[in-house]
Amino acid sequence: MPFPGFLFDGVRTPHRKHTAQAETVVMPPPAAVILPMVQHIGAPCIPTVAVGDTVDVGQVVGDSEQAVSTPVHSSVSGTVTALRDVELPGGRTVQAVVIQSDGEQRVHPGIAPPHVETKEEFLRAVRASGLVGLGGAGFPTHIKLNPPDPGRIDTLLINASECEPYLTADYRECMENPQDVLAGVRTVMTFLPVRQVILATKKDHPELLRVLGDIAAELTTPACRATAKALPARYPQGAEKVLISSCTGRRVPPGRLPADVGCVVMNVTTAAALAQYLRTGMPLISRRITLDGSAVAHPQNIRVLIGTPIRDVIAFAGGTKAPIRKLLMGGPMMGLAQQDDSLPILKQNNGILALAEQDVPSHPEEHCIRCGQCIRVCPMHLMPTALMDAYAARNADALQNLHAMVCMECGCCSYTCPAHRPLTQSIRLAKGFLRRQTSQQEVKRP
């Protein structure tokens, strides 16, 4: 098949931003937190504490010597009660540190604003903060801000599009903390030689566009022009490669990164969190999430300590008003269904959706009717039906030829399929199959 394009089509999803005007409320510390050693893309951390240890807020409890990794910090003060395995969204089992809170929220004595003058000091500080992409991907921020060829980077994209239905965490960050967004972006501009900054959101957020326009005006210098850009209100507008194409017209080839086309993409809440860390020295121990869905008694935006069990968050918001039929970590398009509510809030988790029966209709899967809808809406211009069939046949060569690894798992194909075929889920499984095949081939090589 021809090389896949990156021309954006996507789908129009229901707006459902019920909590857009809901100011963030702060949840008190839970009785205990569960801190998985993988809350990022990259190598897992190794616990740096043992059962029985006393820990403070902001203390490192897990770290790794691998380049692509980021430390995990305690979000409460208290006692380590267990090191045990937990199953993350998506099915991966990893080790976690369980800490019983003492209720004191005693801050670790080493917490202080970092000294940052050089780029090396800046990158060390970003890593020490534990910061990852807070829009959902979880890519370590210190890696993103240290591209192999920094002189090639001319564009910084600040992603405030938040295209998933229901989620408003990024929107509230901009409305409540615009000065932190400004300070975070300005700091990144100091250490990357960008000539333009684009703060992007969807055009159906006029209040947010005004705020981003004010930020852009303050960021503009003779050497760098900053603008606020209104994007079409279609999903998945916020996907990194789609955003780059929509804002700059550049296309990121398969297997390549935004830096290869001169761009760095940063979530708006990540930029604000960076500024907060540089100002206070407190690493990433909490984040804002949107709690919503037809089963939730009081949908709202909540600042939650990382590691807080989902059930505690729901209880804090008044519990449920109907039985939960489906519990999602993330939005309805790319979010992952959870088996139970004991899993913790993670760094890259920007929303919890608890849906009642009426919002989870059950449709039997039918035969493909060859309508081409899935192909038409695919942002990557792939062939989802062919990919599903190739995976069913476990045909690795066909999956490679059909560019399975290019799929961003946005869910557009499944969303639009009139036959209710699990296209996205099949392609996700196909990608895992290809990774295993590649690993086995590498092991067999002499």
Secondary structure as the mmCIF struct_conf table of DSSP 4:
data_model
#
loop_
_struct_conf.conf_type_id
_struct_conf.id
_struct_conf.beg_label_comp_id
_struct_conf.beg_label_asym_id
_struct_conf.beg_label_seq_id
_struct_conf.end_label_comp_id
_struct_conf.end_label_asym_id
_struct_conf.end_label_seq_id
HELX_LH_PP_P HELX_LH_PP_P1 PRO A 2 PRO A 4
STRN STRN1 VAL A 11 VAL A 11
TURN_TY1_P TURN_TY1_P1 HIS A 18 GLN A 21
STRN STRN2 VAL A 25 VAL A 26
HELX_LH_PP_P HELX_LH_PP_P2 MET A 27 PRO A 29
BEND BEND1 ALA A 31 ALA A 31
STRN STRN3 ALA A 32 PRO A 36
BEND BEND2 MET A 37 MET A 37
BEND BEND3 HIS A 40 ALA A 43
HELX_LH_PP_P HELX_LH_PP_P3 PRO A 44 CYS A 45
STRN STRN4 ILE A 46 PRO A 47
TURN_TY1_P TURN_TY1_P2 VAL A 51 GLY A 52
STRN STRN5 THR A 54 VAL A 55
STRN STRN6 VAL A 57 VAL A 57
TURN_TY1_P TURN_TY1_P3 GLY A 58 GLY A 58
STRN STRN7 VAL A 60 ASP A 63
BEND BEND4 GLU A 65 VAL A 68
STRN STRN8 VAL A 72 HIS A 73
BEND BEND5 SER A 75 VAL A 76
STRN STRN9 GLY A 78 GLU A 87
HELX_LH_PP_P HELX_LH_PP_P4 LEU A 88 LEU A 88
TURN_TY1_P TURN_TY1_P4 PRO A 89 GLY A 90
BEND BEND6 GLY A 91 GLY A 91
STRN STRN10 THR A 93 SER A 101
BEND BEND7 GLY A 103 GLY A 103
HELX_LH_PP_P HELX_LH_PP_P5 ARG A 106 ARG A 106
STRN STRN11 VAL A 107 VAL A 107
HELX_LH_PP_P HELX_LH_PP_P6 HIS A 108 HIS A 108
TURN_TY1_P TURN_TY1_P5 PRO A 109 GLY A 110
HELX_LH_PP_P HELX_LH_PP_P7 PRO A 113 HIS A 115
BEND BEND8 THR A 118 THR A 118
HELX_RH_AL_P HELX_RH_AL_P1 LYS A 119 ALA A 128
TURN_TY1_P TURN_TY1_P6 SER A 129 GLY A 130
STRN STRN12 VAL A 132 VAL A 132
TURN_TY1_P TURN_TY1_P7 LEU A 134 ALA A 137
STRN STRN13 PRO A 140 PRO A 140
HELX_RH_AL_P HELX_RH_AL_P2 THR A 141 LYS A 144
TURN_TY1_P TURN_TY1_P8 LEU A 145 LEU A 145
BEND BEND9 ASN A 146 ASN A 146
BEND BEND10 PRO A 148 PRO A 148
HELX_RH_3T_P HELX_RH_3T_P1 PRO A 150 ARG A 152
STRN STRN14 THR A 155 ASN A 159
BEND BEND11 GLU A 164 TYR A 166
HELX_RH_AL_P HELX_RH_AL_P3 ALA A 169 GLU A 176
HELX_RH_AL_P HELX_RH_AL_P4 PRO A 178 PHE A 191
BEND BEND12 LEU A 192 LEU A 192
BEND BEND13 ARG A 195 ARG A 195
STRN STRN15 GLN A 196 LYS A 202
TURN_TY1_P TURN_TY1_P9 LYS A 203 ASP A 204
HELX_RH_AL_P HELX_RH_AL_P5 PRO A 206 LEU A 219
STRN STRN16 THR A 221 THR A 221
TURN_TY1_P TURN_TY1_P10 PRO A 222 ALA A 223
STRN STRN17 CYS A 224 CYS A 224
STRN STRN18 ARG A 225 LEU A 231
BEND BEND14 ALA A 233 ALA A 233
STRN STRN19 TYR A 235 TYR A 235
TURN_TY1_P TURN_TY1_P11 PRO A 236 GLY A 238
BEND BEND15 ALA A 239 ALA A 239
HELX_RH_AL_P HELX_RH_AL_P6 GLU A 240 THR A 248
TURN_TY1_P TURN_TY1_P12 PRO A 254 GLY A 255
HELX_RH_3T_P HELX_RH_3T_P2 PRO A 258 VAL A 261
TURN_TY1_P TURN_TY1_P13 GLY A 262 GLY A 262
STRN STRN20 CYS A 263 ASN A 267
HELX_RH_AL_P HELX_RH_AL_P7 VAL A 268 THR A 280
BEND BEND16 LEU A 284 LEU A 284
STRN STRN21 SER A 286 ASP A 292
BEND BEND17 GLY A 293 GLY A 293
TURN_TY1_P TURN_TY1_P14 SER A 294 ALA A 295
STRN STRN22 VAL A 296 VAL A 296
BEND BEND18 ALA A 297 HIS A 298
STRN STRN23 GLN A 300 LEU A 305
TURN_TY1_P TURN_TY1_P15 ILE A 306 GLY A 307
STRN STRN24 PRO A 309 PRO A 309
HELX_RH_AL_P HELX_RH_AL_P8 ILE A 310 PHE A 316
TURN_TY1_P TURN_TY1_P16 ALA A 317 GLY A 318
STRN STRN25 THR A 320 THR A 320
BEND BEND19 LYS A 321 ALA A 322
BEND BEND20 ARG A 325 ARG A 325
STRN STRN26 LYS A 326 MET A 329
BEND BEND21 GLY A 330 GLY A 330
TURN_TY1_P TURN_TY1_P17 PRO A 332 MET A 334
STRN STRN27 LEU A 336 ALA A 337
BEND BEND22 GLN A 339 GLN A 339
TURN_TY1_P TURN_TY1_P18 ASP A 341 SER A 342
BEND BEND23 LEU A 343 LEU A 343
STRN STRN28 PRO A 344 PRO A 344
HELX_LH_PP_P HELX_LH_PP_P8 ILE A 345 ILE A 345
TURN_TY1_P TURN_TY1_P19 LYS A 347 GLN A 348
STRN STRN29 GLY A 351 LEU A 355
HELX_RH_3T_P HELX_RH_3T_P3 GLU A 357 ASP A 359
BEND BEND24 VAL A 360 VAL A 360
HELX_RH_AL_P HELX_RH_AL_P9 GLN A 373 VAL A 377
TURN_TY1_P TURN_TY1_P20 PRO A 379 MET A 380
HELX_RH_AL_P HELX_RH_AL_P10 PRO A 384 ALA A 392
TURN_TY1_P TURN_TY1_P21 ALA A 393 ARG A 394
HELX_RH_AL_P HELX_RH_AL_P11 ALA A 396 ASN A 401
TURN_TY1_P TURN_TY1_P22 LEU A 402 HIS A 403
HELX_RH_3T_P HELX_RH_3T_P4 ALA A 404 VAL A 406
HELX_RH_AL_P HELX_RH_AL_P12 CYS A 412 THR A 416
TURN_TY1_P TURN_TY1_P23 PRO A 418 ALA A 419
HELX_RH_AL_P HELX_RH_AL_P13 LEU A 423 LYS A 444
#
